Amino acid sequence: MLELAGIIILGILAQWFAWKFKIPAILPLILIGLLVGPIAAEYLSSDGQKWIEPVWNGEKGLFPGDGLYYFVSLAISIILFEGGLTLKRSEIKSLGQVITKLITLGSAVTFFGAGIIAHFVFNLSWELSFLFSALIIVTGPTVITPILRNIPLKKDISTVLKWEGILIDPIGALVAVLVFEFISVEGDGGFTKTALVEFGKILLFGTTFGFTFAHALAFVINKKLIPHYLLNVVSLSTVLLVFVESEIFAHESGLLAVVVMGMVLGNGKLENIKELLYFKESLSVLLISILFILLAANINIEEMMLLYNWKTALLFGSVVFIIRPLAVFLCTANSSLKTNDKLFISWVGPRGIVAAGIASLFGSKLVKQGVEGAEYITPLVFMVVLGTVLLNATTARYFARIIGVFLKNSYGILIVGASPVSRLIGKYLNDNDRHVVFIDSNQNNVKAAQEMGLEAINTDIYSVKLDDNIELNDIGFLMALTGSTAINDFAINKFSNQFGENGTFRLISAEEMNDPERIPKEGLFSNTDDYNTLTEIALKYPSIQEIEIEDRAHYEELIEIINQNEDMTPILVKDNRGVFEIISSYNKNIAKIEKGFQLVYLGKPFDI
């Protein structure tokens, strides 16, 4: 009982520590696991016992036999399903080819490159060398996300790393399974047939079970055949059912099945997708906290001492500084990514829970089978996991600054409310190379925005948690454009610090419009236009107009004309470099006006 409670308490403390100091939680979690496991047994415990013993050894321990690895497998399935839910087809657009190459060609480069180096550096057999390389193919989303969350980057970079991290997990697991099968099969002639059969079974059952159960679950949820209070637990049990059933038909196909299931649900028409995401996210945090402590504690000091030599540094350096960059640059050739983008993607390649979990499983099995050199597998993989996380967590932000991918100014725009007026303004800004994101609880508004090629999130600002969305790292402007003053005020109060670095604005209310002394400092556009008047203008003249400014006097003249016309409202001033300044209803004095600047407004076209 004490061990179970201790794992949960220590895990949550590690998560808080990671949040406080803006580092990936995996780092303190592994260090805690090593402390209560091998370090405690060797240096701190009076009886030579680990403070937390994951596997039952006849005297103490949490899991008998293979129980630990069954728990690890089920937990990883839930984590990967949650990751699959967050993958949206609309995010990748032109980057689909790059991501596809990274999880195919990139995996092959890592597999063969790391395998060859491991063979010659540690004198491992070819089979064990390629098992090691298969296990480090994966770049875990559980460690990439907290790293990227604290670095303002271009959306393309964040998207590539996020998709690669989630999609490559089942691929790495699949390759590791095939290599493990090769090692386990006796005789030279049996491998080809066994590998082909296993590969086919994994793809067939993994995709079939994932696709089928995703649609079945979506159907029963949308038809309200499940009571609301059972929604999350039924979804959880379905994920476990899919994983177990797929595993029964094809060993190690479960990971692929749950990722496919998550992707299908995440991109489908599931009414309660937000609730599933919140529940699975909380559950994933708890499971990750438990898993990393258990797996690190399960390592023995003898295994750690195997790595106490120069060979470890050579292998690690080769994986991080040669193989990863080689894979990235090959996969991103002729893409829209710039050289500094590719360098940053090359630098950020931390391994995560799937690598650690499967390494512990396969490593211990091969040790029990008496395979020579198998004792190196688990500590080598943990060395890569801990080393890459430590390297990326401590240097990624500085490296981003050095190579010039760190966004000093966040010019992206978050628009609360995706009404027709908002979509007109957002489309103009998007067409002028601004990253625009809408949030709206109205599915029809969100769909209309997406059909215009705009990024929109269907969510409720009262419950949404946007701070984990790494694609919003470049947001620096917040515009609340709903018809509800209460919602606009709430959005300003809730998100201004996070997304309003360069400006926070909202529409004025009808009451404020009739009393100039009540116009707020964050008021938008005009002191004579609220949501209703803007909507009327957009219905009559659904377009954004531009007119060139001669000087400040000309600008003030234009503003006066627009304010006197009920079919127009000013929006922003754009300089000759494309940088804009949003017009405030509180103060229309733009800091700088020069010839060649443009006044941008909504409504009726006119010539002057």
N, C-alpha and C positions, 0 to 999 in steps of 0.2 A: 504493500500500500504506500509506504514512504517513497519508494523508488518511482512509482507511477505519478504520485503527486509532485515529486521533485522535478521530474522531467517537464511536466506542464508548466510549473512555476518558473523554472529556469528558462524554458523556451519563450515564455511571454516576456520575461525580463530581458532576454536577449533581443526580442523584437522591439521592445521599447528603446533599448540602448541603440539599436540600429537606426530607429526613427530619429532619436535625439541627435545623433552625430552624423546622420545622413550617409550611412554605409549599408551595404547589403547585409541582411540579417544572417545570411549563411556564414559570415565570418565569425561573429561571436558565438553562433550556434555550434560550429565545428570546434572552436576553441574550448567551449564549455564541455562538449562531448569528450574531447581528449583529456581535459582536466579530471572529469569524474570517472573516466575509464582508465586508459593505460597509465597516465601520469599518477593518478591516485594509487593504482595498484603497485607501482614501482617505487614511489617516493613518499606518499602521504598516508597510506593505510598501514596500520600496525600489523594486520594479519595478511598483507599482500593481496587483498581482495579489492576489486573495483568497487567504487561507491555505487555505480549503476552497472549492473551486469545484464546486457540485453538477452543473452542466450543462456538457458538453464544448464549449469555445469554439474548438477548432482547435489549441490549445496544451496545455491541461490541462483536467481535469474528470472527474467520476465517471460521469455518465450521458450517453450520446449521444442526440441528438434528444429524443423524448418519453419516454425511459427513466425519467427521474426521476418523471414523473407516473404511469407504470405501476407503479413501485415504491410510490409514495404510495397509489395506489388499492388495491393488494393489501394493504398494511400496514393501512390503515384498515378493510378488510374483516375482518381478524383481530381488531382492537381492538373493533369493533362486535359481532362474534360473541361475544367474551368478555363484553361487557356484556350481551348478550341472555341468556346463560346465567344471569346473576345475578337476572333479573327473575322473581319468583314471584307468581302470581295471588293467593296468600293474603295478600300484603303490603298490597294496595290496599283491599280490602273497601269501606268507605264512601267512599273517596277516588277511586274509579274515574272518577266523573263529572268531578271537578276535573281529574284528569290528562288525560282526554279533551279537555276544553275548552282546557287549556293548549297541547296539541299541535295543536289545530285553530283555534279562535277566537283563541287567543294568537298563533299563527303568523301569522294573517291581520292582526292588529293591528300586529305588528312589520313585516310585509311592506309594508303600505300606509303606515304611519306613517313608518318609516325611509326608504322610497323617496321619499315626498313631500319630506321634509326634505333628503335628499341632493340631490334635483333643484334645489331653490331655494337651498341653501347653496353647493354646488359647481358649479352650472350644468351638471350632467351631463345627458345625454339621459334621457328617461323610461326607456328600455330599460336603460341602465347603472345608473341609480338603483335600479331594482327588482331588478337582478342583485345589487347590493350588499346590499339589504335582505333578499333571499332567503338570501344567504350568512350573514348574522348572525342568522337565525332560531334557529340551533342554540345550545344551552347544553351544552357538552361535559362528559360524565361524568368524563373524565380529569382535569378541573380542579375539578369540584364535589366529588368524593369526598374528596380530601385536605383541602379547606377544611372540610367538614362533620365529618371524622374527628376534628378537634381541638376541636370545639365540642359540648358536651353539650346536645342539643336534644330536644324532644318527637319521638316516633317519626313522627307525622303529617307534620311539616315535612320531616324527612330523607327520608321515603318519596316525598313529592311531588317534591322536587328530584331525587332519584335517578332515578325513572321518567321524568320530563320530560326529563332530560339524555340518557338513552339512546334513548328512543323518538323524540325530535324530530330526531335526527341524520339518519336517512334521509328524513324529511319535508322538512327544509331542503335536503338534497341534491336531492330530487325537484323542489322548486319552482325551485331554481337551474338545474336542467337544462332545465325548461320555458322559463324566461326566456332562457337561453342559446340554445335552439332558435329562439326568437322573433327574437333578434338575428341569428342565422346564416341564417335563411330569407329569401330574397330576395322582395320583393314583399309587398304588404299582404294579398293574398288567401290566401296559403299558410299563414299562421300557425294559423288556427282548426283546420283539418283536421290539420295536423301536430301541434299541441299535444294535441288530443284523442286522436289515434292513439298518440302517445308516452306520454301519461298512462295510457291503457288497457293498453298493452304493459308498462309498468313495473309496474303493479299486478298484472297477470295473471302474468307470468313471475317477478316477485320473490316473490310469495306462493306460487306453485305450486312453484317450485324449492326454496324454503326449507322448506316443509312436507314435500314428498316426500322430500328427501334427509335431513331430520332423522329421519324415521321409518325410513328405510333404514339410516342409521348406527346408530340405537338398536337395530335388529333384529340387525345383525351383531355388535354389541358384546355384547348380552345373550345371544346364542347362542354367544358365545365363538369366533366364526369368525376373530377377529383375535388373534394372540398378544399377551400383555401388553406385551412390550417394544416392539411396534409400535403400540400403542394411540394414543399421543399424536400420532405423526407421521402415521398414517393419518387421524386426525381433522383434523389441520392440512391435509393434502392435500385432504380432502373439502371443507373450507371454501373453499379456493382454487378447487377445481373448481366448486363451486356459484356462486361469485362470477363466474368467467370464463364459464361456460356461460350464466348469466343475462344477463351483459353482451352476449354474442354475439346473443342473441335480442332483447334490449331494452337499449339503451345506458343506463347509470346505474341499472339495476334491481338490480345486484349488492348494493348496500348494504342495500336492503330485504330481499333474499333471505337474507343472512347474519344479519340481526337476527331475522327470522322463524325461521330455523333454530335460532339460539341459544335463543330463547324456547320453542320446542317441545321441544327437548332438556332445557332447564332445568326445565320443568314436567312432563316425562314420567317414566317409570320406567326411568331409565338407571342401571345398577348402578355404573358407574365415573365418575359425574358429578364427584366430588370431585377425582379425578386430572386430569380435563380442566380443571377450574377452576384448579388449581395450575399446570399447564403453560401454559395460555393467559395466566394472570396474569403469569408470568415473561416470557413472550414479548412481551406487550403493553408491559411496562415497557421492554424493550430497543427495541422498535419506536418507541414514543413518544419515547424518548431520541434515536434517530437522526433521526426525522422532523422534529421541531421545530428541531433544529440545521440540517438540510439546507434546510428551507423558509426559515428566517430568513437563512441564509447566501446564499440565492439572490436576495434583495432587493438592489437597487443603491442607492447613496447618492443618486442622482438621484431615485429614487422616494420615498425618505424625505424629501427636501427639499420635495417637493410638499405635504407636510402641515404644513410649518413656518409656520403662520398661524393666525389666530383662528377661521377656519372649522372647523378640525379640532376645537377645543375645543367649539364650538357643536354640531357634529354628535354628538360623543361624549356631551356633557351631555344632549342631547335623547334619545338612545337609552337612556341609563342612568336618568335621573331623570324622564322623562316617559313614554316608550313602554313600557318594561318594567313600571313600576307600573300603568299604565293597563291593560295586557294582563292582569296578575295579578288586579287587583281585579274586572275584568269576568268573568274565568273562575272566580273563587272566590265570587262573589255567591251568597248563600243556602246556603253550604256550612257544615260544622261548624268550619271554621277561624276563629279569632278575628282581630281587626284587627291585632294585633301579629304574628301568624303570617303574615298576608298581607304586612305590611310587610317582614318578613325575607325571604320568598320573592321579593318585588320587588327587594330589595337584592342578592340572590345570583343573578346571571345571567351567569357568566363563559363566554366562547366558547372553543372548543377546537380540536382537531386537524382535525376535519372542515371547519370554516370555513376554517382556514388552508390546508389541503391543496387543497380545491376552488377556493379563490380564486386560488391560485398557478397551477392548471391552466387555469381559464377566463380569467384575466387575461392570461396570456402568449399564449394562443391568439388572443384578440381583438386584442392588440397586433400580432401577426403579420399578422392580417387587415386591419390599418390602421384599426380602428374608433376614431373620435375620442373621446378621454377614457378609453379602456380602461386607460391607464397608472395611473389612480387606483384601480382595483379592488383589486389586491393590497395596496398600502400602506394603504388605508383599512380593509380587513378586518383586517390585522395590527395596526393601531392600536386597533381595537375589542377584538381578542383580548388584546393586551398590556395595554391600559388596564383592561379589566374584571377580568382576573386580578390585576393589581397592586392595584386598588381592593378587590376582595373578599378577597384574601389578607391585606391589611394592616388591614382594618376590620371584617370580618365578625364576629369574636369580640367586639369592642367594641360594635358595633351591636346584637348579640344581647343584650348586657347592658343597653344603654340602653333598648331597647324591651321588655325583660322576657321574652324567650323563652329566655334562658340559664338552664339548670337549675342552680341553686346547690346543690341536693341531689339526688343520683341515687337515686331510690327504686325503680328497676327491679330485677328479680331474675333472675339466671342460675342455673338448676337443672341440675346435671350428673346425668343419669340420669332417664329418663322412665318409670319403673316405675309400677305401679298406685298405690303409696303416694305417689310424687312427683306423679302426676297429680291425686290428690285434694287435696294441699296446694297445688299450682299452680293448680288450678281455683278454690279458695277465694280465693287471693290475687288472681287475675285478676278474679274477681267483685267484689273489693273495690278495684277501680281501680288495681291494680298491673300494670305491664308485666312479664310473665313470659315468659322464653324458656328452653326446654329444649334441651339437646344430648345426643344419645345415638347410639351406633353401631348400635343395634338398630332396624332399619327398622319392625318391628311396633310397638314402643313409640312411635316417632315418629308413625306413622300414627294410632295410638290417641289420642295427644295432639291431633293436628290435627283429628281427628273430633270432639273435645270443644271445638273452637274455640280451641285454644291454639296459640301459636307454638312450633314445634319444628324443630330443625336436625339432620338425619341426618349425623353426623360423628364422627370419632375424635379424642379430645382429645390424643392423642399426635402427631397430624399437623396438626390443625386450625389455621387462622390466622384468628382472630376479630377481630384489631385493625383490619382494614379494613372491618368490617361497621358502616356508619354507623348502622344501626338499633339498635345496642347502646350508643349514646352515653349513654343514661340509666340504664344498669345500675350499681347501687351495692351490691348484695348478692350474695354467692356462696354457694350451698348445694350441697354434694356429697352426693348421696343414693343412690349406687350400692351394690351388695352387696360391692364389692371395696374393701378398705382401701387397697390400693396405688393404685387409680384415684382414690379420694377424696383421698389425700395428694398425688398428682401434680397434681390439679386445683387444690388449695389453693395449692401451691407455684408453679404456672404462672400462674394467673389472679388471685391475690389482689390484687396491686398494680393490675391493670387494672380488675377488676370488683368488688373487695371494699372499696370506699371506706368503706361504712357498716357492714360486717360480713362475716366469712368463717366459714363453718360447715361441718362434715361430720358424718356419723353415726359413732358410736363403734364399735369392733370388739368381738367377743365376748370377746377377751382383756382389753380395757380395761374392759368391763362387769363382769368378775369381779374386777377389782382397782381399787378407787376411786382409789388413788393415781396410776394411770396415765391417768385421764380427761384428755384434752387440753383446752386453753382454748377451742378452736374446736368442741368437742363439741356435738352438737345434742340438744335436747329433754330427754332423760332419761338418767341413768346406769344405767338398768336396761333399756334398749331399744336393740337394734342393728337391722340391716336385717331379719333374720329375724323378730324379734318384732313389728316394725312391720308387716311383710307379713301376719303372722297376724292382727293386729288389724284391718287393712284388709280382709282376707277376711271376717271375721265382721261388722264394722260399717263398711262403706265410706262413711263420711260424716264431715264436720267439724262439731263442736258448738261452741256459744258459751254461756257462762254469765256473768251479770252479777256483778261484784265489789262488795262493800259497802265494804271497807277492807282494809288490809294483813293484818290478822289473818285475815279471811275468805279472802283470797288464799292465805295459807300453809296454811290448813285445806283448801282445795280441792286444792292441790298434793299435800298429804299423802294425801288420799283417792285421787287419781288414781294416785299412785305405788304405792299398795298394791293397785291393781286391775290385773290383767294384761291387761284389755281396754281400757285407756285409756293415752294418753300426751299430755303437754302440748306445745303447739306455740309459741304466742305470746300476748302480752298486747296488746290493742288499746284505745287510749284513746277518749274520746268525740268526737275529731276524725277518727278513722279511722287515726291513726298507730300503727304497731305496733312492738313490741320482741320479737325472737325469743328464746325461752327457751333457755338454755344448760344442757347437762348438767353443766358444770363449776361453774357458779354460778347459782343460781335467784333471786338477789336482784335483782329488777327495780328500777330506779332510782326510779321514781315509781308509786305506786298510789293511786288516788282512787275515790270512789264514782262509778259509771257506767262504769268501765272493764270490759272483758270478757276473760275467760280463754278462749282458743280451744284446743281439744284434739281429738285423733283418737280415735274409738272409741265405746263404748257410751254412749247418752244416760242421764243421771240427773237427778233433781230434788232440790234441797236447799232 
